[in-house]
Amino acid sequence: MSSIAKRLETVRQRIRSAEAAAGREPGSVTLLAVSKMQPLQALQEAIAAGQRQFGENYLQEAGDKQDALDAEPDLCWHFIGPLQSNKTKPAAQRFDWVHSVDRLKLARRLDAQRPEHLPPLNICLQVNISGEDSKAGLTPEQTIELAPAMAEFTRLRLRGLMAIPAPCDDPDEQRKPFRALRELQQSLCERGLSLDTLSMGMSGDLEAAIAEGSTLVRVGTDVFGPRPAPDHSN
Ligand SMILES: *Cc1c(COP(=O)(O)O)cnc(C)c1O
């Protein structure tokens, strides 16, 4: 087995244990392999080990990988990085999901640019759940205010919420922002939206996220190993 296949198996095991510990159905949490800055070969190894869902942060880099992996069946591409309003086109054309929608203008452009022959683009609203000044994302109040409009676009399908809480080592503390995101999702559902996705949890905190209801964990380092140094400008 390649080291990526081994790492993947370990992460899958962690997810299964966390699902069981939380009394959740086996398979209720999707593993998104975050392959940003990883070479094509790393994705190929993950694919050989059965992985199909990939998360990318940079459009140019992702496009190169998507071209190279065009013949692979059933891959699902998630855009999870910050998105500039003038660069939405490749996100709308080449991805199945965008997790980082945090303003109406982005949603409007993605909706307008989503090709007719593709199903609606799945989107999550990114929420700045720890209230950090430096972090991207909507405040919880803005999320409540904007979500109904985000759900109206015909070429988009609002699936849920995404957050990247401040890193923290204490498992009990890790759960707090995840719980807050789940409660925010619940209050949106009570207002009539139908949301089925909580995109939360990464290498260091996926157990806490699953305990609080995550349906999709985004794991980079623990699947692929440390990322090579960044060399991106796009
Ligand atoms: C890089 C990244 C991840 C993966 O982080 P790891 O700590 O390597 O698991 C998850 N989500 C987002 C939005 C990221 O940018």
The ligand as an SDF file (V2000), in Angstrom:
LIG
                    3D

 15 15  0  0  0  0  0  0  0  0999 V2000
   -6.2800   23.4740    3.7620 C   0  0  0  0  0  0  0  0  0  0  0  0
   -7.6890   23.4020    4.1890 C   0  0  0  0  0  0  0  0  0  0  0  0
   -8.1860   22.2840    4.8710 C   0  0  0  0  0  0  0  0  0  0  0  0
   -7.3370   21.0870    5.2730 C   0  0  0  0  0  0  0  0  0  0  0  0
   -6.5380   21.3920    6.3590 O   0  0  0  0  0  0  0  0  0  0  0  0
   -5.6520   20.2580    7.0850 P   0  0  0  0  0  0  0  0  0  0  0  0
   -5.3660   20.8520    8.4150 O   0  0  0  0  0  0  0  0  0  0  0  0
   -4.4350   20.0610    6.2530 O   0  0  0  0  0  0  0  0  0  0  0  0
   -6.4750   19.0330    7.2020 O   0  0  0  0  0  0  0  0  0  0  0  0
   -9.5360   22.2720    5.1890 C   0  0  0  0  0  0  0  0  0  0  0  0
  -10.3580   23.2870    4.8610 N   0  0  0  0  0  0  0  0  0  0  0  0
   -9.9100   24.3780    4.2080 C   0  0  0  0  0  0  0  0  0  0  0  0
  -10.8670   25.4710    3.8720 C   0  0  0  0  0  0  0  0  0  0  0  0
   -8.5750   24.4810    3.8660 C   0  0  0  0  0  0  0  0  0  0  0  0
   -8.1390   25.5800    3.2200 O   0  0  0  0  0  0  0  0  0  0  0  0
  1  2  1  0
  2  3  1  0
  2 14  2  0
  3  4  1  0
  3 10  2  0
  4  5  1  0
  5  6  1  0
  6  7  2  0
  6  8  1  0
  6  9  1  0
 10 11  1  0
 11 12  2  0
 12 13  1  0
 12 14  1  0
 14 15  1  0
M  END
$$$$
